[in-house]
Amino acid sequence: MRKALAFLIACGLVVGLASVLVPTGLAARGTSGPVIVHLSGPATPEQIAALGSAGLTVGVPYRHLPAVSGNLASGRFADVSRLDFVRVVREDTLRTLTGLQVEAVSASSTVDLANTWSLDFIDREKTSATGAGAYVAVLDGGLVPSWREVLDESRVRVDLGRSFTGANGNPVPYQLENDRNGHGVAVAGTIIGYKLHDKSSTGGFLRDYATGSPGDYTVPGVAPMATIIPVKVCDNGVYCWDSSIFSGLDYVVGLKLGTEAGGELHGKPIVVNLSLGGPSSSAAEEAVYEFVTSQGVLVVASAGNEGDAGMGWPGAYPVVISAGAGGWRRQWFGDQEEVNNQWWLDDVPEDAGSIDEWFMVWWSSREDRSRGQELDVVATGRFMLLPYLIDGKATPPPDPAPADNVPSAYFFISGTSFSAPTTTGVVALLLGSKPDLTQAKAEEILRKTALPIPAGSWDAGFPFPAENTWDASKSLGGPGTKTGWGLVQADGALDALAGKGKGRNS
């Protein structure tokens, strides 16, 4: 377990480590080197020429976004900044993925599992919506080479996928299916489900089968019939520069507007999932996300894993739908009295008397109002059994023990990296029912139908003791900022969309 936790430091955003991956020396160079230049509109050829004359080597002139990436020569900041069409010149900022690996557990005809605690947690089983017709652009680390062994190939459009991990966010086509981390596959599996080969003794937390019996299973996702568009914006599955993220956003806007992929997705419902974030923000960057949503592309992002230190950006921008991480009191016990490995398939009590069994996890980021941050909702994000294919190796080794140097294919992992796609999956369900749903309306629906989380929630002491006591939360109508508007509810959101309910928080 210690080894698995140590590995995470290299592959995700660990509690308290939001900025450790910022390259040293970047600030020392001043505002030169890789930069983002925000403009009054998409760059024209004349403006690109003017930027070049002023000292900017343009990397990517985004087709739709009001910005360009590039490299700024030393001492030329003022020359570029004084151009009348330039709004802001800033360093190309690093974001990191918000996965938090906590416990490692691996999991002949295929058996379809009906439900999991993570879906029951959000009442997914109470709606028949599937997300059919909705597209989810997963801006992440791309796909590991063996992704087809765990994801349904028919639900992943690699032909529409792109990789923007070159210098200044330039495309690198051959990198899309060359991830060595597995974060993007785990995010996609949260949304559409995945294939589980359950076996014992794969170096996990408990030496027991995750389902109770060995074999092959399909684990359901939040929106099983949605279509994943993998967009690689994180190099080596970890380093996610704004220039690459902006290239990904620009491409997705192009899909929506019909200027990409031969116009195939023109006008189709698309939601972006961003399970990443970082400590820096700017009004100019916020304007980019406002522009993206104004074009009909919805955006969901993780809140971050920094607890009271505040949310990560872009999730903290009010225009972005943000998701914190929630957990269940009976994790690792379920409906039994002893620790077991099958609890994740147990029923989560949902009656009024069981409300204190749900909580927001202590490491999940809360908003800092002094910095203009806004947290929307909480969703499943603690101890989720997902395919996390370290080094791209998906084939489970034979029982009774893994071969040397072959990692487990499945992990109980945590982080707002997975509460974000849980929320994105619910948005995909909404888009499948109402393709013209706007960002503002989706956010309103999620908020007003969220399940209130008590101000004094349960002490989540297993396996790591930590106090989980909040002030009065928004979801209870108070002035607090801890738990957003409460726990996402798939059935309530679909009912509200159909006009069948007023919502819990209206």
N, C-alpha and C positions, 0 to 999 in steps of 0.2 A: 504493500500500500504506500509506504514512504517513497519507494522508487517511482511509482505511478504519479504521486503528487509532485515529486521533484520534476518529472517530465513536463508537467503542466506549465511550469514557469517559462518554458521555452515555447509553448504553443497557445497560450491564452492569457487573458487578463485576470491575474490572481488578485484576491482581496488585498488592497493596499499597494498594488504595483502598477497603477495606471500609467505612470510616465517613465518607468525604468527602461523602456526600449527606445527612447528618444536618442538618436545618435549624438554622441558627444562631438563638440566642435561646430555644430550647426549654428548655434546662436553666436559663437565667437566670430563667425565669418560676416556677421551683420546680415542685412537683407540683400543677400546676393546668393548665387547658386540656384538650386531648384525653387521656383516660386509659382504661386497662382496669382494672375492678374485679373481682377474682377472689372468688368466693363459695363457700359450703359446698355449694351445689347450684344447679341452674337457678333463676333468679329467679322468685319468686312475685309476684303483684300487690301484696301487702302490702309486700314487700321493696322493690319498685320505688318505692312511695310513700314509704317510709322513706328511701331513697337521695335522693329528690328533696327531702325536708324537710331532709336533712343537707347539701345544697349541690351535688348532682350532677344535671345535666341529662342524663337517660338517652338514649343514642343508639340502641343495639340491645340489647334484652334477649334474649340468645341462647336459642333454644328448647330446646336440648339441653345446651350447654356450661355449666359452672358459672361464668359470668362475664357482665358487661355492659360495653358501651362507653359513653362519654359525655364530657361536658365538665364539669370540676370548677371551681367558683368559687374564686377566690383566697382563701386563708386558711381553707378548709373541709376541708383534708386530714384533720385530726384528727377532725372531726365524722363524716366518712364511715368512717374507719378504725376508730372505736370501736364501730361497729355489730356486734353479736355474730355475724352471719352473713357478715361481710366477712373475707376472709382476707388479701388484699394489694391495695393501690392502687398502680398504677405508670403511668408515662407510656406512651402509645400509641407503640410503637417502630417505627422504619422498617427494613424489609428491602429488599434489592436483588437483582435477578436475577443469576445467576452464569454468564452467558455471557461468553466471552472471545474476541472476534473477532481472529483472527491474520492470516490471508491471505484476500484476496478473489479468487474465481475463479468465473466464470459457466459455467455450463455451456452419404409421411410417415405412416407407421403407427407405432403405439406398440409398443416392444419391452420385454418384461419381463426385467429384469436378474436373474440367478439369485442373486447374492451380492455383497457388498462386503467390504472388509477389516475394517470396523467390526463386521460380523456374524460373519465368519470368526474374528475376534479372540476372540469369546466362544463359538465352536463352535455358533452358531445353526443352521448348515446340517445339523448332525448330529441334529436332532430334528424330528419332523413336527408338533409342537404348534403351534397358531396363535393361542392366546388367545381363541378363540371362546367367547362367553358371559361374558367378563370385561369389566368397565367400568373405565376409567381416568379419574379426575377430575384434569384438568390445571389446578391453581391457578396462574395465571400472568397474562399480560397480555391474555388474550382472543385474538380472531382479527382479522386485517386484513380489510378489506372484500372483497378478492379471493382469499380463502383457498381457494375452490372450484376455482381454477385449478391448485392444486398438491396438495390433499388429496382423498381419496376421500370425497365427500359422504355416502355410505351408512355410513361408519364414524365420522361425527362427529354427535352428537346435540345440535344447537344448540337444539332444543326443550327439552332438559333443562338447557341451559346457563344461567348466571346471571352478573350483574355486580354486585359489591359495592364500588364505588369512590366511593360517596357519603360525606358526612360521617359519621364514626364507623362506617364500614362498612355504611351503608345501601344497599339495592339501587338500581341505576341501569340499568334494562333495556336502554335503547337503546345502551349502550356496549359490549355484548358483542362485536359485530363491527366495532368502530371503533378497533381498535388501530393505532398508527402506528409500531410497532417490529418486529414479526414474530417475537419471541422465542417466543411461545406456539405459533405455527405450526411453527417449527423443532423444538420439543420434541415436538409431536404427530407430526410427520413422522418423528422418530427412532423412535417407538413403532409406528406403523402403516404407515410408508412414504410415498412421495410421487411426484408426476409431475415428471419432469425434461425440459425442453426444452433440448437440448444445442446450443450454438452457439459460435462462436469470437469472440474479440476483444470481450469485454464488460467490459474494464477489470480483468481478473483477473491472477493471478500469472504464468501462462504463456499465451501466445497459441496455444492448442491446444484441441481438443475434450476434454472430461472423459471421454468414452467412446471416443474415437477417431474417431467419425463423427457428423455432425450428425443431428438427428432427435428424436423424442419417445420417452421411456423411462419405465418405472415402476421406481422404486427400492424394494426391499423394506425393511420395518421389522422390528423384533424380534418384535412380536406383531401381524401384519397383520390378524387378524380380531377383535382387541379393539375395543371401542367407546369413543371419546373423549367425555368430557363436559367441555366448556370452561367454566371458572369464572374469570371475570376478577376478580383481587384486586389488580392492579398498575395504578395510574393512569398513563396515558401510556406504558404498557409498561415503566415503570421503578420508580416509587415504590409500595412494597408495605407498607402499614401493618398492624400486627398486628390492628387492629380489622376490617379487610377480610379478612385471612386467617382470622380466627376466624369471621367470617360465612360464608366459603366452607366451612370445616370443619363448622360447624353445619349448613349445608345438605346436605352430603354425608352426615353422620350421619343426617339426616332421610330422605334417599333410602334408606339402608340399613334404617332402622327402619320405613319405609313411611309416614312423616308428610308427605312431600313428593311432588310429581308424581303425586298420586292413588294412591300406593302401588305404582306400577309396578315399582320396583326393590327392593321389600321382600325382604330376605334374599338379594339378588343379590350376587355377589362384586365388591367395589369396592376399588381401590387408588388412593391419592392420590399425585400427583407434585408435589413442591415444588422447583423449580429456582431457589431463592432462599435468602437467608440474611442474617444480620447479626451484629454483635459482642456483642449483649446477650442475657442469659438470666435466668431466674428459676425457682425451684422451682414457683411457681404456674403458669407457662407450661408447664413440663414435665408437670405434672399434667393439663393440657388434652390434651396429646398422648397421655398414658397413658389418658385417658378415651376419646378417639377410637378408639384401637386396641382398647380393651376392648369397644367396640360392634361389633367385627368389621370395621372399616374399616382396611385396611393403609396404611401411610405410608412413602414413600421420599423422601429429600431429598438435595440436593447437599451435598458437604463444604465447598465454597468454594474460592477460588483464591488463598489467602493463604500457601501454603507453610508454613514453620516458624512463622509467626505464629499458627497454630491454626485450628481449624474454625469455620465459621459456625453459628449456631443458626437453625432447629431441628435441622439435620442432626446436630449434636454430641450431642443427647440420646440416651442409651443405648436408649430405647424405639423411636427412629426408625431405620429402615434407611438407612444413609448410604453414599454412593458418591464415591470419589475418581476422578481421571482418569488413564487409562493411554494409552500410545502404543506405536508399533511402530518399530523401528530403521530399517526400509526405507521409511519414509514419504518420498514424493516421488521414490523410486527404484524400489521394488517389486522385481520380478525382473529389472530391467534395470540397466545400469551407469551410465546417464546420467539426469539429472533429467528427469522426464516427468510428464504430466498425467493419465495413466491408471493410476497405481500403486494408486489406491484400489479398483480392481477385481481386483487381484492376490491370489494365495493367500498367507496368512500361515503360515509353517512352524510346525508344532505338535509336532515330535518333541522328545525330551528334550535333544538336542544343540543345539536352537535356543532354549532357555529364556532366554538372555541377550538375545534380540531384543525382549523385552517389558519395559516399564518403567512405573513411576509417574512422571508428569510433575513436574518440579521445582516448578512453581507450584501444584500440587494441594495443598490443605490437609491437614496431618497433625494428629492429635489432640494435645491438651495435657491430659495426665492430671491435672495440678494443678487444672484447672478442670472436672474430671468429664466430659471429652469422650471420645467413643468412635467410632472409624472402623471400619466393617464391611468393605467390599470396595472394589475398584478395577474400573472398567469403561471402555469406550471413551469418550474425551473429548477427543482431540487431532486436529485436522485432519479434521473430518467434513464432507463435502459435503452441505449441507442448504439448503432454501429459507429464506432470511432476507430477508423482504420489507420492506425499508426503505421507510417512508412508505406502506406498503400497496400498492405498485406491483408486481404479479406478472407482467404481460405482458412477455416479453422483447422488446427492441427488435430491429429487423431487422439482419442482417449487412450490412456488415462491422464496423460500429461502433455503439455505443448512441447514441440521440438525446440531445440536450442535456438535462441534469438528470434523466435516467432511469437509476436505479441498476441494478446486476446483480440478477437474481432469485435467484441461488444463490451461496453462499459456502463456502469451506473455513474453518469456524469451530471454535473450541475452547472448553473450559470444563467445569467440573463440572455446568453446566446440562444437558449432554448425556450425561454419564456417569450422571446420575440417571435420565433416562428410558430409557436402555439397561438399567439395573437394574430399573426399573419394568416394562419390557417383559418381562423374564424372570419377574418376579413375576406378571404377567398370564398368561404361559404356564402357570405353576404353578396359578393360580386357575382357568384354563380346564379343567385336569385335576382339580383338587380345590377346588370352590367354597367349602368351609368351612375352608380353610386359615387358620390364625391368624398374626398378626404374629410371634409368638415362633418358631413353626415355620418360617415363611418365612425369617426371619433365620438360624436354625440351619442350614437347608439351604444357603442361599447361602454361609455361612461354611465349612461343612465340605466343600463341593464346589469351592471357589475354587482356582485354580491358583497355587501358590506363586510369589512374585516374588523373585528373588535379592537377597541383602543388598547386593551390589555390582553394581548394574545398569548398563546401557550409558550412556555419556555422550551425551545427546541434544543434539548440537551444531548441528543444522540446523533452522531457519535462524538461531536465536539460541543461541550457545554457553552452556552451563550444565552444571555437574557434577550427576550423578545418582547419588550414592553414599550408600547407606543403612546404618544399623546393622542388626543381626539383626532381622528382622521377625517379627510374629506368625505370618505364613504359613509361616515356617521353624521355628516352635516356640520362638523366642527371646523376650527381654523387650522388644523394640523396639516402637515405636508408629507406624512410618512407613507401611507398606503394608497395614494392616488384615489381613484373612485371605487376601488375594490377589486374583487376577483372576477375575471372575465367569465361570462356565461354564454355558451354557444346557443343554447335553446332560447334564452331570453333575447339575445340579439336578433335571431331570426324571427322570433315572434314580433319584436318591436318593428322590424323592417316590414313585416306584413300587416302592421297596424293592429296586432292582437293583444298588445299589452302596453302599459304606460312605463314600465321599468321600475326597478327597485329604488333608484336614486333620483326619480323625477320630482 
